[in-house]
Amino acid sequence: MQDLTLALIQTDLHWENPTANRGMLEEKIWQLQEKVDVIVLPEMFTTGFTMNAAAQAEPMNLHTFKWLQQIAAQTQAVVCGSYIVQEKGIFYNRLLWMFPDGTYKTYDKRHLFRMAGEDAVFGAGQQQLIVEWKGWKICPLICYDLRFPVWSRNVNNAYDLLLYVANWPQARIHAWSTLLKARAIENITYVAGVNRTGKDGLENVYNGASACIDFKGEVLWQLENKEGTGVTRLSGETLMHFREKFPAWKDADAFNIQ
């Protein structure tokens, strides 16, 4: 495994304004000073965390999809983040994992945040996604998924990096930071979490705390309450060495998710 370089973009978002958000994010991406392998955007990066899905949803293969293809091709990096997609009459909080060659994978948010009514508006995802890139296996998940360790269980080292894209509010930010470390320790994996900043159209306040955590739960990089882009290089060799030296994964409980 070669090293993997992540760019985590922590930013405020324009409320329900996809055009403005795509333009703003494109500018931040072009400000990157070095070549990266994966560019990670927040949850619902085109709109903010809105339940106004009927007005904000896009079909697949439209504006945001094509924008992701363009950015991935130009940067020669994977670009990922979630936005609202309508498919067969159902709305999804869908993460797109866009490869530089224009091919892609999708993950629909499994755990919908009922306290905001997300479960009444969106369809829940049914399958975990693990993708391969640059010799790494990566599992991308979305926000509220972080609270449910069974869904992210790293069975037999199925992945090497767990990614979370989020709109996680300041009121519960301690849980965010704590659970990112827990997921890293229990799964013996790197974990990266990208959150937003600012205030949304519903007056929810976000203070970022995007971070990259190593497999021992130690913080490699964290950005507090400001906009910024964190570039982090992950060592695959170091991860493999630790898993060989401390193979706790071999003693994990076996089970199937129904």
GUSEVEX-985924 format. One record per residue (C-alpha): residue in one letter; x, y, z. Coordinates in steps of 0.2 Angstrom, whole numbers, padded with zeros to 4 digits, always signed. Last residue first. Layout:
BEGIN
AXYZ/...
// end
This chain:
BEGIN
Q-0151-0043+0045/I-0132-0039+0049/N-0122-0055+0052/F-0112-0059+0067/A-0094-0065+0072/D-0087-0057+0087/A-0069-0050+0085/D-0054-0060+0091/K-0044-0059+0075/W-0047-0040+0074/A-0036-0039+0090/P-0021-0042+0079/F-0008-0031+0088/K+0008-0032+0079/E+0001-0038+0063/R-0012-0024+0063/F+0001-0011+0068/H+0013-0016+0054/M-0002-0015+0041/L-0007+0003+0048/T+0011+0009+0047/E+0014+0003+0029/G-0003+0011+0024/S+0004+0028+0029/L-0009+0042+0029/R-0005+0059+0022/T-0016+0073+0028/V-0022+0089+0020/G-0034+0099+0030/T-0044+0113+0021/G-0051+0127+0030/E-0066+0137+0037/K-0066+0140+0056/N-0072+0132+0072/E-0059+0119+0075/L-0048+0109+0062/Q-0041+0093+0067/W-0026+0083+0061/L-0017+0067+0066/V-0028+0064+0082/E-0024+0048+0091/G-0037+0034+0091/K-0024+0020+0089/F-0029+0017+0071/D-0026+0035+0067/I-0038+0049+0067/C-0041+0063+0054/A-0052+0077+0060/S-0066+0090+0056/A-0070+0099+0071/G-0083+0110+0062/N-0092+0122+0073/Y-0110+0121+0066/V-0125+0131+0072/N-0143+0127+0068/E-0153+0143+0064/L-0164+0134+0052/G-0156+0142+0036/D-0139+0135+0042/K-0126+0143+0053/G-0107+0142+0050/T-0096+0127+0049/R-0097+0110+0041/N-0090+0093+0046/V-0078+0081+0038/G-0073+0065+0047/A-0058+0054+0044/V-0055+0037+0052/Y-0039+0027+0050/T-0042+0009+0055/I-0041-0004+0069/N-0060-0006+0069/E-0062-0003+0088/I-0049+0011+0089/A-0054+0021+0074/R-0073+0020+0078/A-0070+0026+0095/K-0059+0040+0090/L-0073+0047+0078/L-0086+0043+0092/T-0077+0055+0104/S-0076+0070+0092/W-0094+0068+0086/A-0101+0066+0103/H-0092+0082+0109/I-0099+0091+0094/R-0117+0088+0100/A-0123+0106+0102/Q-0111+0112+0088/P-0121+0103+0075/W-0115+0089+0064/N-0118+0092+0045/A-0107+0077+0040/V-0096+0067+0029/Y-0088+0052+0037/L-0074+0041+0030/L-0067+0025+0037/L-0050+0020+0030/D-0042+0003+0029/Y-0057-0008+0024/A-0062-0026+0025/N-0050-0029+0040/N-0058-0046+0044/V-0075-0037+0048/N-0073-0018+0050/R-0089-0015+0059/S-0097+0001+0052/W-0115-0004+0053/V-0112-0012+0070/P-0105+0004+0077/F-0120+0015+0076/R-0118+0033+0081/L-0107+0037+0066/D-0121+0033+0054/Y-0129+0050+0060/C-0116+0059+0048/I-0114+0049+0032/L-0103+0034+0028/P-0088+0031+0016/C-0079+0014+0018/I-0061+0014+0010/K-0050+0000+0004/W-0033+0006-0001/G-0022+0001-0015/K-0023+0017-0024/W-0042+0016-0023/E-0054+0002-0018/V-0072+0005-0013/I-0082-0002+0002/L-0100+0003+0002/Q-0113-0003+0015/Q-0130-0008+0008/Q-0148-0004+0013/G-0149+0015+0011/A-0164+0023+0019/G-0177+0033+0009/F-0179+0051+0013/V-0193+0062+0019/A-0200+0054+0035/D-0183+0047+0041/E-0175+0065+0039/G-0188+0072+0052/A-0175+0082+0061/M-0175+0071+0076/R-0177+0056+0065/F-0159+0057+0058/L-0159+0044+0045/H-0147+0029+0047/R-0142+0021+0031/K-0137+0036+0021/D-0136+0030+0002/Y-0119+0025-0004/T-0114+0027-0023/K-0100+0022-0034/Y-0093+0031-0049/T-0085+0030-0066/G-0079+0047-0073/D-0061+0042-0076/P-0056+0053-0061/F-0066+0042-0049/M-0082+0049-0041/W-0088+0043-0024/L-0106+0050-0023/L-0114+0050-0006/R-0133+0050-0007/N-0146+0058+0005/Y-0160+0049-0005/F-0177+0055-0011/I-0189+0042-0019/G-0199+0044-0034/K-0189+0032-0045/E-0173+0041-0040/Q-0171+0058-0032/V-0154+0064-0026/I-0150+0075-0012/Y-0131+0078-0009/S-0117+0068-0002/G-0098+0070-0003/C-0084+0062-0013/V-0070+0067-0025/V-0057+0055-0031/A-0042+0063-0037/Q-0035+0067-0055/T-0038+0085-0051/Q-0046+0089-0068/A-0055+0073-0070/A-0062+0073-0052/I-0068+0091-0054/Q-0077+0087-0070/Q-0085+0071-0064/L-0091+0080-0048/W-0098+0094-0058/K-0107+0082-0070/F-0115+0073-0054/T-0120+0090-0047/H-0128+0096-0063/L-0137+0081-0069/N-0132+0062-0071/M-0143+0057-0056/P-0159+0066-0053/E-0158+0082-0042/A-0166+0086-0026/Q-0168+0103-0019/A-0187+0107-0021/A-0194+0091-0016/A-0180+0088-0004/N-0185+0102+0008/M-0178+0092+0023/T-0162+0103+0023/F-0145+0099+0029/G-0135+0112+0019/T-0139+0114+0000/T-0125+0108-0012/F-0114+0100+0001/M-0127+0089+0008/E-0114+0080+0019/P-0097+0088+0018/L-0084+0087+0005/V-0069+0075+0004/I-0055+0076-0009/V-0046+0060-0011/D-0028+0057-0019/V-0020+0074-0017/K-0008+0084-0027/E-0002+0099-0017/Q-0006+0117-0015/L-0025+0116-0015/Q-0033+0132-0019/W-0041+0124-0034/I-0052+0114-0022/K-0057+0130-0013/E-0063+0138-0029/E-0073+0123-0034/L-0081+0123-0017/M-0087+0141-0018/G-0094+0138-0036/R-0103+0121-0031/N-0110+0130-0016/A-0117+0145-0026/T-0125+0134-0039/P-0132+0122-0026/N-0141+0136-0016/E-0152+0128-0002/W-0143+0138+0012/H-0125+0143+0006/L-0113+0132+0015/D-0099+0135+0028/T-0083+0126+0025/Q-0072+0111+0030/I-0064+0103+0015/L-0054+0087+0020/A-0040+0084+0007/L-0033+0066+0009/T-0016+0059+0004/L-0014+0040+0003/D+0003+0032+0006/Q+0006+0017-0005/M+0000+0000+0000/
// end
